[in-house]
């Protein structure tokens, strides 16, 4: 199942409520402000803080 990019208009980072960006290769939504990535499983973003992946500068 593919991720629907229209969701980016209505979803926000659960931590800071900021904008999320779609990383198609990694299949995740990225919050640059918090340096977190939220996985997308079967086309559904998993927007749970405890499932977020911390990113370093090179990954952002």
C-alpha positions in Angstrom: 0.0 0.0 0.0 1.4 3.4 -1.0 1.5 6.4 1.3 -1.0 9.2 0.4 1.0 12.4 0.3 -2.2 14.4 0.9 -1.9 13.4 4.5 1.1 15.7 4.9 -1.4 18.6 4.9 -3.2 17.4 8.0 -0.6 15.4 10.1 2.0 17.0 12.4 4.8 15.8 14.6 3.3 14.5 17.8 6.2 15.9 19.8 6.4 19.5 18.6 3.3 19.8 16.4 5.6 20.9 13.5 5.5 20.0 9.8 6.6 16.5 8.7 8.4 15.7 5.4 8.0 12.4 3.5 11.1 10.3 2.9 10.1 8.0 0.1 13.2 5.8 0.1 13.2 5.2 3.9 9.3 5.1 4.1 9.2 7.5 7.0 8.0 10.9 7.9 10.7 13.2 9.2 10.5 16.1 11.6 13.6 18.2 11.1 12.9 20.4 14.2 12.9 17.4 16.6 15.3 15.3 14.5 12.9 12.4 14.6 11.6 10.0 11.9 8.3 8.2 12.2 8.0 4.9 10.2 5.3 4.2 7.6 3.9 0.7 7.9 1.7 -0.6 5.1 1.0 3.0 3.9 0.0 4.1 7.4 2.2 6.5 9.4 3.0 5.4 12.9 3.0 8.7 14.8 3.9 7.5 18.2 6.7 9.1 20.1 8.0 5.8 21.4 8.3 4.4 17.9 10.2 7.5 16.5 13.8 7.1 15.4 16.3 9.7 16.4 18.3 11.1 13.4 21.7 12.7 13.3 22.7 15.7 11.2 23.8 13.6 8.2 20.3 11.9 8.0 18.4 15.1 8.1 
